[in-house]
Amino acid sequence: MKRILLILAFSLLLPALYSFDLFLEEQPSRITTFTVKAGGGLYRDEQFLTDSKLSFAAEQNGQRYRSVAQLSYDVLENRLEADELSISLFAGNLTIKGGLFTHPWGSASTSHVVDVLSSRDLRDGFVDDLEAMKRPSAMLLASSYFKNSSLDLAFKPGFSPSYLVTEGRYSLVPTAFGSATITEPDTSNLGSWEAGGRYRTSLGNLDMGLLYFNGHHSDPGFTITAFSLNLTYTRYQLFGMEGSLLFDPFTLALEGGFFLSEDKDGTDSSLYNSRFAYLAELSYTHPASSAFLALAYQGRYILDYSSANPVDVDYLASFDGKAYENTLLMVVEYPFMQQRLTARAAVTYNIESEGYAVLTSLSYALEDNLSVFLKGTVYGAAGTKSSLYKSWDDNDSLQVGMKAWF
């Protein structure tokens, strides 16, 4: 209810922002777009797949400010949401941005391990767009830009966890807890604050960044009381780094971090243990055609890991009962017909669980503001081991649709 009231309040303020020029600027630029996306298809179990969404975006830019409102409405779910509601103020090399939005950290293009300012949204499963799988959150961000470096300082007055899908095709709740009553804590208060910063610098073709963040694990831990599942969120401190090296037409991106859990000795089964996370990605962009290929390796290692307790959250979140995880990713994109037709494929393979997800798409631009698309999604496992990929096996789908901008 709070989210709906916030969206409505900001939407009512939008006309006022358009009629009143902040700082008395005479001619700010204003951009308004309306997007319609409609599609249909079939899941593997022969159930129909339907997708119908409306999106509205309004942006006003002045010399010293920018205001953005992006709203989306899911026709089938009758769900109105804000993708971004923000105001940015500019003063020299300093930008202060506040509101509801996402802000990326990390250097890779296929995945991230240090992009911690936004939690995940898996209500539609995996989609081939990292930003589309993020949940916007209330944030105050100060960014300062220098000649060869930049600094981000972020503060979040509350914590927005990942969406916990409890029913339907993309449920994340294990079958054993399917009948339990789920109790979720209030994480929107100041007691759930998060804060951190990132410093980036460029040395020729090398970009490097150092990060610190004090926040929460985006996925919940839990305690069990009778038939109730009481969710809890683990506070951690991230000490991380990121970097990218350009040797045209190749780019090598590296990300790594140590997540120091509040459960430092790993004795509380409801909290996630401390862990290392790391990623390496090599990408190639063809200069003439803009064809793109990226290969990445992502992993993690959990400290003080124990498989003795079957309801320990680290054990339940692990793959094949291992303290480590290794995942391979590949993305390839190729434009045809003077970039009007684009073919894209993304593959994720987890070594421990032998699970995989394959996302493919073809899109064709009929006009500058009208395109049609064909999408295919396949989940599964190369073996018999259980995993999220295998449990989503019936969610294999084929979809055709169109997207228009006004």
RAFENQUI-V574770 format. One record per run of one state. SS is the DSSP state (hx for helix, st for strand, lp for the rest). FROM is the first residue (numbers start at 1). TO is the last residue. Records with the same first field share a line. If there is no record, write none. Layout:
BEGIN
SS = FROM-TO + FROM-TO
END
This chain:
BEGIN
lp = 1-1 + 20-21 + 25-28 + 44-47 + 62-64 + 75-78 + 92-93 + 102-118 + 121-130 + 136-136 + 146-148 + 157-174 + 178-180 + 184-189 + 193-193 + 204-205 + 217-220 + 226-227 + 233-234 + 248-249 + 262-274 + 286-291 + 303-312 + 318-323 + 337-340 + 351-354 + 368-369 + 382-387 + 392-392 + 396-396 + 406-406
hx = 2-19 + 22-24 + 131-133 + 175-177 + 190-192 + 313-317 + 388-391 + 393-395
st = 29-43 + 48-61 + 65-74 + 79-91 + 94-101 + 119-120 + 134-135 + 137-145 + 149-156 + 181-183 + 194-203 + 206-216 + 221-225 + 228-232 + 235-247 + 250-261 + 275-285 + 292-302 + 324-336 + 341-350 + 355-367 + 370-381 + 397-405
END
